[in-house]
Amino acid sequence: MGEPFRFRLSIPAAGLLLALGLLLSPRAQGPGERFFPETGHTVREPFLRFFETHGGVDFLGYPITPAVPEPPDQIQCFQYACLRWEPLAPPEEAVQLLPIAEAMGLGAPPLPPERIPLGRPFRRYIPETGHTVSAMFLAFWLRHGGAKVLGNPITEPFLENGRIVQVFQRMKVGWDPVDQQVRPLPLGELYAQARGMSPRVPARIAGPMLALRVQLLLHRPIVAAGEIQRVTVLVTDETGRPVPQARVRLEVPGMDPQERITDEQGKAEGAFGVGAFPSGTLVEVRAVASDGVRQAETFAAFRVWP
């Protein structure tokens, strides 16, 4: 019998296959750039340095456009804000958030003199725009660079679609009652759409936004103190389609809040021991749901007896 055949790979052939492997592998990233498969866009220097040192995706969201020349500057939009690079500016000021909220006309008239607060430590009046920033919005504003990064407030806090929001010159933010913190809202998407920049947003939030609906079922309408009450929460959009991976916060008087995540059917379940309420007490349970962009809440009650 002859010698068994063995495949021998020559050095040139190996180099060719290696090159083909590189071409067929997931998109390579060079130094000074980062590719985001969620939107198919790349962030390059000098935007990348600003992006990474100012909270990344949590603060700016994913990139939704390429860098667009606006000579001598460039701009690039993200879900929550847009960045501008001014090459003629000092290096430490070359990349800044664009004042997109101001450009979109989202500001409100300044406060009249009689409404200007005086001597309140957790509320700050900003004379440049005639508005205040306070409490959790003040903490967010200061933590993320204040006027230098976000600009000044151009509205007071107000209620929008069941959420407390406030608009700054460069970003719109809202209070998330599930996470109990302020989060940026997708103003960068709206600005890019208005500019005709064909933004590409992550699939989970692409398309028209339908309102959330929350249903809260208490398994027992009457419960004795010390017994267990079970809860089921169903989160859907307004068409009745289940919303998986929504965060649900359950609030019961006298207890620490419980947090749950909805399953593929949009359902989350919980249970809690009923405290020592007086017999006859009507106990109200609150459920707040959020998918990071939308939120909704509902209430239900049971009676403690005997």
N, C-alpha and C positions, 0 to 999 in steps of 0.2 A: 504493500500500500504506500501511496505517496505521502509526503509530509502534509499534515492538516493545514488547510488554508488559514492564514492569519492576516487580518486587515492591518496594513501599516499606513499610518497617517504621516505624510511628509510635512515638513515644517511649513512650506507655502500653503498647503491645503489646510493645515491647522489654523494658520493665520486667517485664511478666508472664512472658515467656519466660525472663528472667534468674532470676526467682523460681522458676519451675518447674525450671530447670537446677540451682539450688541444692538444691531439694528432692530431685531425682533423683540428685544427685552423691553420692559416698561420704560417709559420716557426717562432718559438720563437727565440729571440736573448738573449744571456747571456751578462753579463757585460764584457766590453773589446772586443766586437766584433760587427760587423755590416754586415748584409746580404743584398746583392743587387739582387733583383729579375730580374733585366734587363739582368744579365749574369749568375745568379745562383751561384755566388761565395761569399765568406765571407772574410772580412778583419778583422784580429785579431791583438791584441797587439803583438809586439811593432809597427807593420806597421800602425795600426789604428791611433795612436797618430800623427805620421808623416803625414799621409794622411789628417787628419782633420786640422792640423795646417799649411799646405802648399797648401791650395786652393781646396782640395777635388777633386770632379769630374771635375770641371772647369780646374784644372791644370794637374791632372794625368789621368783623364778619369775613366771609370768603371774598376773594377778588371776583368781580362780575364783569369787568371789562379789561382789555389790555391797556397798557400805558398809551395815552393818546397825545400826540404833539399839539400844543397850542403855543407856537413860537413866541418868545424863546422858552416857554415853560412846557411841562408835561403834566397831565393829570391821569389818575387811575382811580376808578370807583370800586368800592367794596359794598357789602350789603348795608352797612350802617352809616357810612361816610365816604367822602371822596378826598383823595390826597392830591396836592399840587407840589411839584418840584420847580423851584425857581433857581436856576443855576447861577444867576447873578447875585443872589442874596448871600449873606454870611453863612458859612457851612452849618452852624447850629440852628439856623432859621430857614434853611433851604427847603425842607419838607414840612408842610403844614396841612391841616384839614381845611378844605374849602368851606366858606360860609354858605353852605347849600340851603340851610333852612331860611336864612335871610334872603337869599336869591329867589327862593320859592314863595316869598311873601307870607311866611307863617307867623310873623311877629304880631303882637297885640299892642295897642296904645300904652304908653307909660302910665304908671299909677298916678292918680291925682295926689296932690300934696297931703291931703288929710288921711290918705291910706298908707303913707310911708311909715313903716314900723320904726320905733325908736327903742334902743336898749334891750333888744331881744337876742340872747347869745346864740340861739340856733336858727336865726333868720337873718340873712344879710341883704341889705339893700345895695344895688349896683347902680350908681347914678349914671353911668355911661349909657345904659339902655332904659333906665327907669323901672326896673323890675327887681324882684327879690328871689333869692334861692334859699331854701330852708330844709331842715330835718334830713331825710334820707337823700334828697336831691343835692343838698349842700355837701354831704359826705361824699357822694359820687363825684361831684364837680371838683372838689378839692383833691380827691384821690387820683383823678385822671388829668391833673395839670391845670385845672381852673380855666381862667380866661385865655391863657396862652395856648391851650390845646383845644378846648371846647368852645371858646368864645364866651360871651356873656349871655345871661338869660334874656329871651325876647318875649316870653309870656310868663304868667303866673302858672302854677300847677292847675290843671283842669281835668275833667272827667271825659274820656273818649272811649267808646265801646266797652264800658265797664272797667276801664283801667285809668288810674291817675297818671297823667303824663305832664312833661314840661319840655319846652323847646328852647335850646340854646342856638347861638348863631350858626354852629357847625354840626349839631347833632340833636336828634329828638330821642328822649329817653322815657321809660315808663316803669312804674312800680309793679313788680311781679309778686303777688301775694302768696304764691306757693313757695318760692324760694326766699321770700321776705327780703328782697333786694332790688335795686334799680338796675335795669338792663337797657342797652341801646335798642332802638327800633329801626326797621329797615328803610330809613330815609334815603340811603344811598341808591337803593333800587329805584325809588320813585324819581329821584333826580336824573339818574342815567336814562330811564325811560323817557322823561320829559325832554332830554337833550338828544334823543334819537341815537343813543350809543349802543343799542341792541344788547342790553345786559343779559348775561347767562347766569341764572340763579340756581342754587341746589334744587334737585328734583323735589325734595320734601316740601318746599314752599313755592314751587313754580305754579303758575296758573292762578285763577281768581281765588281770593281768600274767602272761604265760607265761614260764617260764625260758628263758634262752638256751642253745643248744647250739653247740659249736665243734668242727669237724673239721679236722685238719691233715694235709695230704698232702705228704710229701717225695718229689720225683719220682725220686730216685736213692737206693737204700738203701746203696750203697757209692760213695764219691767219693774221688778222690786229692787230696792237698793242692795248692792252687793252681787247682783246677777250680771250676766253677760248680754250685751246688746251687739248684734252683728249688723254690718252695713255693707251694702253693695252700691257702687257708683258706676254709672254708664256714661261714657263720653262719646259723643258723635258730632258730626258737623250738621248744618241745618237741613241737609238732605237725608239725614238718618244714617249716614255711613260711619262705621266705627272709627275712632281715632286711637290707634295704638301708640304706646310710648308717651302718652300724656302724663304729666306730673299732677297728682291729686293730693290736696292737703285737706285733712279732716280735722275740724276744730270742735271740741266739746267743752263746755264750761267746766273750769276746775281741773282740766287735764292738759298735758303737753300735746301739741298737735302731732298727728300721725301723717306720714307721707307715703304714698303708694304710686306705682307705675301701672298704667293700664296695659292689658294684654292685647292680643291680636283682635279680640272682639270688642275692644274699647272698654273693658270691664276691670274694675279694681275692687278688692274686698278688704274689709277690716273688721276689728272687734275691739270692744273695750268694756271694762268693768264699770258698772254704774255706781257713782259715788253716793255718799250719805246725804242725798237730797231729802228734804221733808216730803212726807207722803202727799201726793197730789200735785207735785211740781211738774210743770211742763218744761222739758229740757230740749233746747234747740240745738241741732247739729248743723254745722256749715261745711259744705264741700266746695273747694275752689280748684278748678282744673286749668292747666296751661300747657300748651305745646311749645312754649318759647316765643311764639309770635302772637297767638290769640289766647284769650282767657275768658272764663265764664264761671259763675258760681250759682249755688242754689242752697235752699234750706229745707229741713224737715224736722219734725219734733215727735217726741214720745213722752208719755206720762209715767211718773214714778208712783207705783201703788202696790201694796199698801204703804 
